[in-house]
Amino acid sequence: MLELSTIIANGVAAYRATTPDYAPPLADVVDDVEPMPNIRGVDEDRQRELCLSCPLPDCVGVDHRACPIRQEQLRIWREKKRH
């Protein structure tokens, strides 16, 4: 039975063999991707509006409780829980 690492290495090698020469290596593509924050209930337009009118001097990130987008998400979550 093949080890999982061998199976993955074979899959990566097969993938790279099918990509054109100009495509970036798989590791470069995976490393460059940043995970998107999980912001449920707040649409993109509202997020943009909240971000542009943010009272904080520096961006603290959506994961921080002081972020207006995060506060809006929590407000929406509480409203849904109430009903």
PDB file of N, CA, C and O in Angstrom:
ATOM      1  N   MET A   1       0.844  -1.182   0.000  1.00  0.00           N
ATOM      2  CA  MET A   1       0.000   0.000   0.000  1.00  0.00           C
ATOM      3  C   MET A   1       0.888   1.244   0.000  1.00  0.00           C
ATOM      4  O   MET A   1       1.860   1.318   0.752  1.00  0.00           O
ATOM      5  N   LEU A   2       0.556   2.203  -0.832  1.00  0.00           N
ATOM      6  CA  LEU A   2       1.333   3.425  -0.918  1.00  0.00           C
ATOM      7  C   LEU A   2       1.022   4.344   0.254  1.00  0.00           C
ATOM      8  O   LEU A   2      -0.112   4.406   0.729  1.00  0.00           O
ATOM      9  N   GLU A   3       2.045   5.055   0.710  1.00  0.00           N
ATOM     10  CA  GLU A   3       1.830   6.037   1.766  1.00  0.00           C
ATOM     11  C   GLU A   3       1.125   7.257   1.178  1.00  0.00           C
ATOM     12  O   GLU A   3       1.205   7.522  -0.022  1.00  0.00           O
ATOM     13  N   LEU A   4       0.438   7.989   2.045  1.00  0.00           N
ATOM     14  CA  LEU A   4      -0.302   9.170   1.606  1.00  0.00           C
ATOM     15  C   LEU A   4       0.623  10.195   0.957  1.00  0.00           C
ATOM     16  O   LEU A   4       0.250  10.810  -0.042  1.00  0.00           O
ATOM     17  N   SER A   5       1.819  10.388   1.504  1.00  0.00           N
ATOM     18  CA  SER A   5       2.760  11.359   0.936  1.00  0.00           C
ATOM     19  C   SER A   5       3.172  10.968  -0.481  1.00  0.00           C
ATOM     20  O   SER A   5       3.366  11.838  -1.330  1.00  0.00           O
ATOM     21  N   THR A   6       3.306   9.678  -0.741  1.00  0.00           N
ATOM     22  CA  THR A   6       3.661   9.208  -2.079  1.00  0.00           C
ATOM     23  C   THR A   6       2.513   9.468  -3.052  1.00  0.00           C
ATOM     24  O   THR A   6       2.736   9.877  -4.192  1.00  0.00           O
ATOM     25  N   ILE A   7       1.295   9.230  -2.599  1.00  0.00           N
ATOM     26  CA  ILE A   7       0.118   9.466  -3.444  1.00  0.00           C
ATOM     27  C   ILE A   7       0.008  10.947  -3.782  1.00  0.00           C
ATOM     28  O   ILE A   7      -0.260  11.309  -4.928  1.00  0.00           O
ATOM     29  N   ILE A   8       0.214  11.805  -2.784  1.00  0.00           N
ATOM     30  CA  ILE A   8       0.134  13.253  -3.012  1.00  0.00           C
ATOM     31  C   ILE A   8       1.244  13.705  -3.948  1.00  0.00           C
ATOM     32  O   ILE A   8       1.001  14.496  -4.860  1.00  0.00           O
ATOM     33  N   ALA A   9       2.453  13.215  -3.735  1.00  0.00           N
ATOM     34  CA  ALA A   9       3.578  13.588  -4.602  1.00  0.00           C
ATOM     35  C   ALA A   9       3.317  13.164  -6.044  1.00  0.00           C
ATOM     36  O   ALA A   9       3.628  13.908  -6.974  1.00  0.00           O
ATOM     37  N   ASN A  10       2.752  11.983  -6.237  1.00  0.00           N
ATOM     38  CA  ASN A  10       2.422  11.522  -7.588  1.00  0.00           C
ATOM     39  C   ASN A  10       1.343  12.398  -8.219  1.00  0.00           C
ATOM     40  O   ASN A  10       1.407  12.708  -9.409  1.00  0.00           O
ATOM     41  N   GLY A  11       0.348  12.798  -7.420  1.00  0.00           N
ATOM     42  CA  GLY A  11      -0.712  13.672  -7.925  1.00  0.00           C
ATOM     43  C   GLY A  11      -0.180  15.033  -8.321  1.00  0.00           C
ATOM     44  O   GLY A  11      -0.567  15.570  -9.359  1.00  0.00           O
ATOM     45  N   VAL A  12       0.709  15.604  -7.505  1.00  0.00           N
ATOM     46  CA  VAL A  12       1.302  16.908  -7.812  1.00  0.00           C
ATOM     47  C   VAL A  12       2.153  16.812  -9.072  1.00  0.00           C
ATOM     48  O   VAL A  12       2.112  17.704  -9.920  1.00  0.00           O
ATOM     49  N   ALA A  13       2.919  15.741  -9.198  1.00  0.00           N
ATOM     50  CA  ALA A  13       3.752  15.556 -10.391  1.00  0.00           C
ATOM     51  C   ALA A  13       2.881  15.436 -11.646  1.00  0.00           C
ATOM     52  O   ALA A  13       3.211  15.999 -12.690  1.00  0.00           O
ATOM     53  N   ALA A  14       1.774  14.704 -11.539  1.00  0.00           N
ATOM     54  CA  ALA A  14       0.864  14.561 -12.684  1.00  0.00           C
ATOM     55  C   ALA A  14       0.227  15.900 -13.036  1.00  0.00           C
ATOM     56  O   ALA A  14       0.074  16.220 -14.214  1.00  0.00           O
ATOM     57  N   TYR A  15      -0.149  16.690 -12.023  1.00  0.00           N
ATOM     58  CA  TYR A  15      -0.728  18.007 -12.268  1.00  0.00           C
ATOM     59  C   TYR A  15       0.273  18.916 -12.973  1.00  0.00           C
ATOM     60  O   TYR A  15      -0.064  19.574 -13.956  1.00  0.00           O
ATOM     61  N   ARG A  16       1.497  18.948 -12.470  1.00  0.00           N
ATOM     62  CA  ARG A  16       2.521  19.817 -13.067  1.00  0.00           C
ATOM     63  C   ARG A  16       2.849  19.409 -14.496  1.00  0.00           C
ATOM     64  O   ARG A  16       3.188  20.254 -15.325  1.00  0.00           O
ATOM     65  N   ALA A  17       2.749  18.124 -14.783  1.00  0.00           N
ATOM     66  CA  ALA A  17       3.024  17.652 -16.146  1.00  0.00           C
ATOM     67  C   ALA A  17       1.967  18.150 -17.127  1.00  0.00           C
ATOM     68  O   ALA A  17       2.243  18.268 -18.321  1.00  0.00           O
ATOM     69  N   THR A  18       0.759  18.444 -16.641  1.00  0.00           N
ATOM     70  CA  THR A  18      -0.319  18.878 -17.544  1.00  0.00           C
ATOM     71  C   THR A  18      -0.409  20.393 -17.679  1.00  0.00           C
ATOM     72  O   THR A  18      -1.151  20.885 -18.529  1.00  0.00           O
ATOM     73  N   THR A  19       0.328  21.149 -16.860  1.00  0.00           N
ATOM     74  CA  THR A  19       0.240  22.607 -16.929  1.00  0.00           C
ATOM     75  C   THR A  19       1.197  23.156 -17.970  1.00  0.00           C
ATOM     76  O   THR A  19       2.261  22.579 -18.195  1.00  0.00           O
ATOM     77  N   PRO A  20       0.838  24.256 -18.606  1.00  0.00           N
ATOM     78  CA  PRO A  20       1.742  24.880 -19.576  1.00  0.00           C
ATOM     79  C   PRO A  20       2.977  25.457 -18.871  1.00  0.00           C
ATOM     80  O   PRO A  20       2.983  25.633 -17.653  1.00  0.00           O
ATOM     81  N   ASP A  21       3.994  25.741 -19.639  1.00  0.00           N
ATOM     82  CA  ASP A  21       5.250  26.250 -19.074  1.00  0.00           C
ATOM     83  C   ASP A  21       5.079  27.605 -18.396  1.00  0.00           C
ATOM     84  O   ASP A  21       5.812  27.923 -17.460  1.00  0.00           O
ATOM     85  N   TYR A  22       4.129  28.398 -18.853  1.00  0.00           N
ATOM     86  CA  TYR A  22       3.968  29.732 -18.301  1.00  0.00           C
ATOM     87  C   TYR A  22       3.154  29.739 -17.005  1.00  0.00           C
ATOM     88  O   TYR A  22       3.110  30.770 -16.334  1.00  0.00           O
ATOM     89  N   ALA A  23       2.517  28.646 -16.629  1.00  0.00           N
ATOM     90  CA  ALA A  23       1.741  28.597 -15.391  1.00  0.00           C
ATOM     91  C   ALA A  23       2.684  28.560 -14.186  1.00  0.00           C
ATOM     92  O   ALA A  23       3.719  27.896 -14.239  1.00  0.00           O
ATOM     93  N   PRO A  24       2.340  29.267 -13.096  1.00  0.00           N
ATOM     94  CA  PRO A  24       3.201  29.246 -11.923  1.00  0.00           C
ATOM     95  C   PRO A  24       3.163  27.876 -11.254  1.00  0.00           C
ATOM     96  O   PRO A  24       2.176  27.151 -11.375  1.00  0.00           O
ATOM     97  N   PRO A  25       4.222  27.526 -10.559  1.00  0.00           N
ATOM     98  CA  PRO A  25       4.214  26.250  -9.841  1.00  0.00           C
ATOM     99  C   PRO A  25       3.085  26.220  -8.813  1.00  0.00           C
ATOM    100  O   PRO A  25       2.662  27.260  -8.308  1.00  0.00           O
ATOM    101  N   LEU A  26       2.611  25.033  -8.518  1.00  0.00           N
ATOM    102  CA  LEU A  26       1.481  24.861  -7.611  1.00  0.00           C
ATOM    103  C   LEU A  26       1.761  25.463  -6.240  1.00  0.00           C
ATOM    104  O   LEU A  26       0.875  26.089  -5.659  1.00  0.00           O
ATOM    105  N   ALA A  27       2.955  25.294  -5.712  1.00  0.00           N
ATOM    106  CA  ALA A  27       3.290  25.810  -4.382  1.00  0.00           C
ATOM    107  C   ALA A  27       3.190  27.334  -4.354  1.00  0.00           C
ATOM    108  O   ALA A  27       2.744  27.898  -3.354  1.00  0.00           O
ATOM    109  N   ASP A  28       3.595  28.016  -5.434  1.00  0.00           N
ATOM    110  CA  ASP A  28       3.518  29.470  -5.487  1.00  0.00           C
ATOM    111  C   ASP A  28       2.068  29.941  -5.468  1.00  0.00           C
ATOM    112  O   ASP A  28       1.747  30.937  -4.820  1.00  0.00           O
ATOM    113  N   VAL A  29       1.200  29.235  -6.169  1.00  0.00           N
ATOM    114  CA  VAL A  29      -0.208  29.609  -6.220  1.00  0.00           C
ATOM    115  C   VAL A  29      -0.851  29.428  -4.858  1.00  0.00           C
ATOM    116  O   VAL A  29      -1.592  30.303  -4.411  1.00  0.00           O
ATOM    117  N   VAL A  30      -0.590  28.331  -4.195  1.00  0.00           N
ATOM    118  CA  VAL A  30      -1.192  28.039  -2.898  1.00  0.00           C
ATOM    119  C   VAL A  30      -0.669  28.993  -1.833  1.00  0.00           C
ATOM    120  O   VAL A  30      -1.444  29.432  -0.983  1.00  0.00           O
ATOM    121  N   ASP A  31       0.615  29.327  -1.849  1.00  0.00           N
ATOM    122  CA  ASP A  31       1.196  30.204  -0.839  1.00  0.00           C
ATOM    123  C   ASP A  31       0.703  31.639  -0.952  1.00  0.00           C
ATOM    124  O   ASP A  31       0.641  32.348   0.053  1.00  0.00           O
ATOM    125  N   ASP A  32       0.351  32.083  -2.159  1.00  0.00           N
ATOM    126  CA  ASP A  32      -0.070  33.468  -2.369  1.00  0.00           C
ATOM    127  C   ASP A  32      -1.513  33.727  -1.962  1.00  0.00           C
ATOM    128  O   ASP A  32      -1.904  34.882  -1.794  1.00  0.00           O
ATOM    129  N   VAL A  33      -2.310  32.681  -1.802  1.00  0.00           N
ATOM    130  CA  VAL A  33      -3.727  32.843  -1.503  1.00  0.00           C
ATOM    131  C   VAL A  33      -3.906  33.123  -0.012  1.00  0.00           C
ATOM    132  O   VAL A  33      -3.448  32.361   0.840  1.00  0.00           O
ATOM    133  N   GLU A  34      -4.582  34.232   0.281  1.00  0.00           N
ATOM    134  CA  GLU A  34      -4.890  34.559   1.662  1.00  0.00           C
ATOM    135  C   GLU A  34      -6.314  34.120   1.947  1.00  0.00           C
ATOM    136  O   GLU A  34      -7.199  34.328   1.116  1.00  0.00           O
ATOM    137  N   PRO A  35      -6.553  33.519   3.097  1.00  0.00           N
ATOM    138  CA  PRO A  35      -7.924  33.100   3.394  1.00  0.00           C
ATOM    139  C   PRO A  35      -8.843  34.307   3.551  1.00  0.00           C
ATOM    140  O   PRO A  35      -8.478  35.309   4.166  1.00  0.00           O
ATOM    141  N   MET A  36     -10.019  34.194   2.995  1.00  0.00           N
ATOM    142  CA  MET A  36     -11.001  35.259   3.111  1.00  0.00           C
ATOM    143  C   MET A  36     -11.635  35.206   4.485  1.00  0.00           C
ATOM    144  O   MET A  36     -11.937  34.122   4.985  1.00  0.00           O
ATOM    145  N   PRO A  37     -11.843  36.353   5.101  1.00  0.00           N
ATOM    146  CA  PRO A  37     -12.508  36.324   6.399  1.00  0.00           C
ATOM    147  C   PRO A  37     -13.950  35.860   6.264  1.00  0.00           C
ATOM    148  O   PRO A  37     -14.611  36.126   5.260  1.00  0.00           O
ATOM    149  N   ASN A  38     -14.423  35.170   7.279  1.00  0.00           N
ATOM    150  CA  ASN A  38     -15.780  34.650   7.264  1.00  0.00           C
ATOM    151  C   ASN A  38     -16.727  35.720   7.771  1.00  0.00           C
ATOM    152  O   ASN A  38     -16.914  35.861   8.980  1.00  0.00           O
ATOM    153  N   ILE A  39     -17.326  36.477   6.862  1.00  0.00           N
ATOM    154  CA  ILE A  39     -18.234  37.565   7.220  1.00  0.00           C
ATOM    155  C   ILE A  39     -19.603  37.226   6.657  1.00  0.00           C
ATOM    156  O   ILE A  39     -19.911  37.526   5.503  1.00  0.00           O
ATOM    157  N   ARG A  40     -20.412  36.600   7.484  1.00  0.00           N
ATOM    158  CA  ARG A  40     -21.750  36.205   7.033  1.00  0.00           C
ATOM    159  C   ARG A  40     -22.740  37.318   7.313  1.00  0.00           C
ATOM    160  O   ARG A  40     -22.681  37.976   8.352  1.00  0.00           O
ATOM    161  N   GLY A  41     -23.637  37.517   6.389  1.00  0.00           N
ATOM    162  CA  GLY A  41     -24.717  38.452   6.593  1.00  0.00           C
ATOM    163  C   GLY A  41     -24.430  39.879   6.158  1.00  0.00           C
ATOM    164  O   GLY A  41     -25.368  40.656   5.979  1.00  0.00           O
ATOM    165  N   VAL A  42     -23.179  40.250   5.983  1.00  0.00           N
ATOM    166  CA  VAL A  42     -22.825  41.612   5.588  1.00  0.00           C
ATOM    167  C   VAL A  42     -22.404  41.573   4.122  1.00  0.00           C
ATOM    168  O   VAL A  42     -21.374  40.992   3.778  1.00  0.00           O
ATOM    169  N   ASP A  43     -23.210  42.196   3.260  1.00  0.00           N
ATOM    170  CA  ASP A  43     -22.878  42.137   1.835  1.00  0.00           C
ATOM    171  C   ASP A  43     -21.684  43.039   1.511  1.00  0.00           C
ATOM    172  O   ASP A  43     -21.272  43.868   2.322  1.00  0.00           O
ATOM    173  N   GLU A  44     -21.143  42.857   0.309  1.00  0.00           N
ATOM    174  CA  GLU A  44     -19.918  43.565  -0.069  1.00  0.00           C
ATOM    175  C   GLU A  44     -20.066  45.086  -0.057  1.00  0.00           C
ATOM    176  O   GLU A  44     -19.153  45.797   0.365  1.00  0.00           O
ATOM    177  N   ASP A  45     -21.206  45.580  -0.515  1.00  0.00           N
ATOM    178  CA  ASP A  45     -21.415  47.031  -0.528  1.00  0.00           C
ATOM    179  C   ASP A  45     -21.417  47.596   0.885  1.00  0.00           C
ATOM    180  O   ASP A  45     -20.832  48.649   1.142  1.00  0.00           O
ATOM    181  N   ARG A  46     -22.077  46.892   1.798  1.00  0.00           N
ATOM    182  CA  ARG A  46     -22.117  47.350   3.192  1.00  0.00           C
ATOM    183  C   ARG A  46     -20.730  47.263   3.831  1.00  0.00           C
ATOM    184  O   ARG A  46     -20.350  48.142   4.604  1.00  0.00           O
ATOM    185  N   GLN A  47     -19.974  46.213   3.513  1.00  0.00           N
ATOM    186  CA  GLN A  47     -18.607  46.087   4.019  1.00  0.00           C
ATOM    187  C   GLN A  47     -17.756  47.259   3.558  1.00  0.00           C
ATOM    188  O   GLN A  47     -17.010  47.842   4.344  1.00  0.00           O
ATOM    189  N   ARG A  48     -17.870  47.603   2.281  1.00  0.00           N
ATOM    190  CA  ARG A  48     -17.105  48.713   1.716  1.00  0.00           C
ATOM    191  C   ARG A  48     -17.483  50.023   2.405  1.00  0.00           C
ATOM    192  O   ARG A  48     -16.618  50.828   2.749  1.00  0.00           O
ATOM    193  N   GLU A  49     -18.795  50.226   2.601  1.00  0.00           N
ATOM    194  CA  GLU A  49     -19.286  51.433   3.253  1.00  0.00           C
ATOM    195  C   GLU A  49     -18.749  51.538   4.686  1.00  0.00           C
ATOM    196  O   GLU A  49     -18.299  52.602   5.111  1.00  0.00           O
ATOM    197  N   LEU A  50     -18.802  50.433   5.417  1.00  0.00           N
ATOM    198  CA  LEU A  50     -18.303  50.427   6.793  1.00  0.00           C
ATOM    199  C   LEU A  50     -16.792  50.655   6.839  1.00  0.00           C
ATOM    200  O   LEU A  50     -16.291  51.365   7.711  1.00  0.00           O
ATOM    201  N   CYS A  51     -16.087  50.062   5.914  1.00  0.00           N
ATOM    202  CA  CYS A  51     -14.628  50.191   5.879  1.00  0.00           C
ATOM    203  C   CYS A  51     -14.218  51.627   5.567  1.00  0.00           C
ATOM    204  O   CYS A  51     -13.299  52.158   6.191  1.00  0.00           O
ATOM    205  N   LEU A  52     -14.891  52.258   4.610  1.00  0.00           N
ATOM    206  CA  LEU A  52     -14.541  53.625   4.230  1.00  0.00           C
ATOM    207  C   LEU A  52     -14.893  54.639   5.309  1.00  0.00           C
ATOM    208  O   LEU A  52     -14.266  55.695   5.393  1.00  0.00           O
ATOM    209  N   SER A  53     -15.891  54.329   6.138  1.00  0.00           N
ATOM    210  CA  SER A  53     -16.272  55.255   7.209  1.00  0.00           C
ATOM    211  C   SER A  53     -15.753  54.800   8.579  1.00  0.00           C
ATOM    212  O   SER A  53     -16.268  55.230   9.611  1.00  0.00           O
ATOM    213  N   CYS A  54     -14.762  53.954   8.587  1.00  0.00           N
ATOM    214  CA  CYS A  54     -14.218  53.398   9.836  1.00  0.00           C
ATOM    215  C   CYS A  54     -13.601  54.503  10.701  1.00  0.00           C
ATOM    216  O   CYS A  54     -12.787  55.283  10.208  1.00  0.00           O
ATOM    217  N   PRO A  55     -13.976  54.579  11.981  1.00  0.00           N
ATOM    218  CA  PRO A  55     -13.436  55.608  12.866  1.00  0.00           C
ATOM    219  C   PRO A  55     -12.049  55.277  13.425  1.00  0.00           C
ATOM    220  O   PRO A  55     -11.400  56.131  14.030  1.00  0.00           O
ATOM    221  N   LEU A  56     -11.602  54.047  13.224  1.00  0.00           N
ATOM    222  CA  LEU A  56     -10.298  53.634  13.770  1.00  0.00           C
ATOM    223  C   LEU A  56      -9.164  54.252  12.960  1.00  0.00           C
ATOM    224  O   LEU A  56      -9.274  54.354  11.739  1.00  0.00           O
ATOM    225  N   PRO A  57      -8.060  54.673  13.620  1.00  0.00           N
ATOM    226  CA  PRO A  57      -6.959  55.302  12.895  1.00  0.00           C
ATOM    227  C   PRO A  57      -6.226  54.328  11.967  1.00  0.00           C
ATOM    228  O   PRO A  57      -5.755  54.723  10.901  1.00  0.00           O
ATOM    229  N   ASP A  58      -6.131  53.064  12.368  1.00  0.00           N
ATOM    230  CA  ASP A  58      -5.476  52.043  11.549  1.00  0.00           C
ATOM    231  C   ASP A  58      -6.394  50.827  11.461  1.00  0.00           C
ATOM    232  O   ASP A  58      -7.189  50.575  12.365  1.00  0.00           O
ATOM    233  N   CYS A  59      -6.281  50.090  10.388  1.00  0.00           N
ATOM    234  CA  CYS A  59      -7.097  48.892  10.218  1.00  0.00           C
ATOM    235  C   CYS A  59      -6.634  47.825  11.196  1.00  0.00           C
ATOM    236  O   CYS A  59      -5.451  47.488  11.243  1.00  0.00           O
ATOM    237  N   VAL A  60      -7.567  47.297  11.975  1.00  0.00           N
ATOM    238  CA  VAL A  60      -7.235  46.249  12.945  1.00  0.00           C
ATOM    239  C   VAL A  60      -7.575  44.872  12.409  1.00  0.00           C
ATOM    240  O   VAL A  60      -7.219  43.864  13.021  1.00  0.00           O
ATOM    241  N   GLY A  61      -8.249  44.814  11.289  1.00  0.00           N
ATOM    242  CA  GLY A  61      -8.621  43.539  10.694  1.00  0.00           C
ATOM    243  C   GLY A  61     -10.018  43.117  11.108  1.00  0.00           C
ATOM    244  O   GLY A  61     -10.505  43.495  12.173  1.00  0.00           O
ATOM    245  N   VAL A  62     -10.646  42.340  10.268  1.00  0.00           N
ATOM    246  CA  VAL A  62     -12.021  41.917  10.486  1.00  0.00           C
ATOM    247  C   VAL A  62     -12.135  40.975  11.684  1.00  0.00           C
ATOM    248  O   VAL A  62     -13.202  40.877  12.290  1.00  0.00           O
ATOM    249  N   ASP A  63     -11.063  40.289  12.026  1.00  0.00           N
ATOM    250  CA  ASP A  63     -11.107  39.367  13.155  1.00  0.00           C
ATOM    251  C   ASP A  63     -11.150  40.085  14.500  1.00  0.00           C
ATOM    252  O   ASP A  63     -11.496  39.472  15.510  1.00  0.00           O
ATOM    253  N   HIS A  64     -10.811  41.347  14.532  1.00  0.00           N
ATOM    254  CA  HIS A  64     -10.788  42.124  15.785  1.00  0.00           C
ATOM    255  C   HIS A  64     -12.190  42.645  16.090  1.00  0.00           C
ATOM    256  O   HIS A  64     -12.905  43.066  15.180  1.00  0.00           O
ATOM    257  N   ARG A  65     -12.585  42.621  17.354  1.00  0.00           N
ATOM    258  CA  ARG A  65     -13.942  43.035  17.748  1.00  0.00           C
ATOM    259  C   ARG A  65     -14.200  44.526  17.537  1.00  0.00           C
ATOM    260  O   ARG A  65     -15.360  44.932  17.469  1.00  0.00           O
ATOM    261  N   ALA A  66     -13.161  45.355  17.431  1.00  0.00           N
ATOM    262  CA  ALA A  66     -13.348  46.792  17.234  1.00  0.00           C
ATOM    263  C   ALA A  66     -13.681  47.148  15.785  1.00  0.00           C
ATOM    264  O   ALA A  66     -14.104  48.271  15.510  1.00  0.00           O
ATOM    265  N   CYS A  67     -13.499  46.227  14.875  1.00  0.00           N
ATOM    266  CA  CYS A  67     -13.760  46.474  13.454  1.00  0.00           C
ATOM    267  C   CYS A  67     -15.266  46.694  13.240  1.00  0.00           C
ATOM    268  O   CYS A  67     -16.077  45.880  13.682  1.00  0.00           O
ATOM    269  N   PRO A  68     -15.642  47.787  12.567  1.00  0.00           N
ATOM    270  CA  PRO A  68     -17.073  48.048  12.319  1.00  0.00           C
ATOM    271  C   PRO A  68     -17.763  46.941  11.516  1.00  0.00           C
ATOM    272  O   PRO A  68     -18.947  46.672  11.719  1.00  0.00           O
ATOM    273  N   ILE A  69     -17.038  46.315  10.623  1.00  0.00           N
ATOM    274  CA  ILE A  69     -17.623  45.222   9.845  1.00  0.00           C
ATOM    275  C   ILE A  69     -17.961  44.064  10.772  1.00  0.00           C
ATOM    276  O   ILE A  69     -19.031  43.466  10.663  1.00  0.00           O
ATOM    277  N   ARG A  70     -17.054  43.751  11.678  1.00  0.00           N
ATOM    278  CA  ARG A  70     -17.279  42.678  12.644  1.00  0.00           C
ATOM    279  C   ARG A  70     -18.460  43.020  13.562  1.00  0.00           C
ATOM    280  O   ARG A  70     -19.274  42.152  13.877  1.00  0.00           O
ATOM    281  N   GLN A  71     -18.550  44.271  13.986  1.00  0.00           N
ATOM    282  CA  GLN A  71     -19.655  44.695  14.842  1.00  0.00           C
ATOM    283  C   GLN A  71     -20.987  44.567  14.107  1.00  0.00           C
ATOM    284  O   GLN A  71     -21.987  44.150  14.692  1.00  0.00           O
ATOM    285  N   GLU A  72     -20.996  44.927  12.828  1.00  0.00           N
ATOM    286  CA  GLU A  72     -22.211  44.789  12.019  1.00  0.00           C
ATOM    287  C   GLU A  72     -22.595  43.322  11.881  1.00  0.00           C
ATOM    288  O   GLU A  72     -23.774  42.976  11.957  1.00  0.00           O
ATOM    289  N   GLN A  73     -21.609  42.466  11.680  1.00  0.00           N
ATOM    290  CA  GLN A  73     -21.870  41.035  11.569  1.00  0.00           C
ATOM    291  C   GLN A  73     -22.481  40.513  12.872  1.00  0.00           C
ATOM    292  O   GLN A  73     -23.440  39.741  12.840  1.00  0.00           O
ATOM    293  N   LEU A  74     -21.939  40.924  14.005  1.00  0.00           N
ATOM    294  CA  LEU A  74     -22.469  40.481  15.288  1.00  0.00           C
ATOM    295  C   LEU A  74     -23.886  41.003  15.510  1.00  0.00           C
ATOM    296  O   LEU A  74     -24.726  40.296  16.067  1.00  0.00           O
ATOM    297  N   ARG A  75     -24.155  42.234  15.078  1.00  0.00           N
ATOM    298  CA  ARG A  75     -25.493  42.796  15.203  1.00  0.00           C
ATOM    299  C   ARG A  75     -26.499  41.980  14.396  1.00  0.00           C
ATOM    300  O   ARG A  75     -27.585  41.666  14.881  1.00  0.00           O
ATOM    301  N   ILE A  76     -26.133  41.642  13.174  1.00  0.00           N
ATOM    302  CA  ILE A  76     -27.010  40.846  12.303  1.00  0.00           C
ATOM    303  C   ILE A  76     -27.221  39.462  12.912  1.00  0.00           C
ATOM    304  O   ILE A  76     -28.337  38.944  12.898  1.00  0.00           O
ATOM    305  N   TRP A  77     -26.170  38.866  13.440  1.00  0.00           N
ATOM    306  CA  TRP A  77     -26.264  37.547  14.060  1.00  0.00           C
ATOM    307  C   TRP A  77     -27.217  37.580  15.256  1.00  0.00           C
ATOM    308  O   TRP A  77     -28.044  36.684  15.426  1.00  0.00           O
ATOM    309  N   ARG A  78     -27.090  38.634  16.089  1.00  0.00           N
ATOM    310  CA  ARG A  78     -27.971  38.757  17.253  1.00  0.00           C
ATOM    311  C   ARG A  78     -29.433  38.933  16.834  1.00  0.00           C
ATOM    312  O   ARG A  78     -30.334  38.363  17.449  1.00  0.00           O
ATOM    313  N   GLU A  79     -29.658  39.719  15.791  1.00  0.00           N
ATOM    314  CA  GLU A  79     -31.019  39.914  15.283  1.00  0.00           C
ATOM    315  C   GLU A  79     -31.633  38.604  14.819  1.00  0.00           C
ATOM    316  O   GLU A  79     -32.797  38.320  15.102  1.00  0.00           O
ATOM    317  N   LYS A  80     -30.847  37.810  14.108  1.00  0.00           N
ATOM    318  CA  LYS A  80     -31.340  36.530  13.620  1.00  0.00           C
ATOM    319  C   LYS A  80     -31.645  35.583  14.781  1.00  0.00           C
ATOM    320  O   LYS A  80     -32.611  34.822  14.731  1.00  0.00           O
ATOM    321  N   LYS A  81     -30.818  35.634  15.822  1.00  0.00           N
ATOM    322  CA  LYS A  81     -31.031  34.764  16.987  1.00  0.00           C
ATOM    323  C   LYS A  81     -32.286  35.167  17.760  1.00  0.00           C
ATOM    324  O   LYS A  81     -32.956  34.320  18.351  1.00  0.00           O
ATOM    325  N   ARG A  82     -32.601  36.466  17.754  1.00  0.00           N
ATOM    326  CA  ARG A  82     -33.770  36.971  18.468  1.00  0.00           C
ATOM    327  C   ARG A  82     -35.077  36.499  17.823  1.00  0.00           C
ATOM    328  O   ARG A  82     -36.068  36.264  18.515  1.00  0.00           O
ATOM    329  N   HIS A  83     -35.069  36.367  16.525  1.00  0.00           N
ATOM    330  CA  HIS A  83     -36.317  36.035  15.800  1.00  0.00           C
ATOM    331  C   HIS A  83     -36.453  34.583  15.583  1.00  0.00           C
ATOM    332  O   HIS A  83     -37.437  34.136  14.993  1.00  0.00           O
TER     333      HIS A  83
END
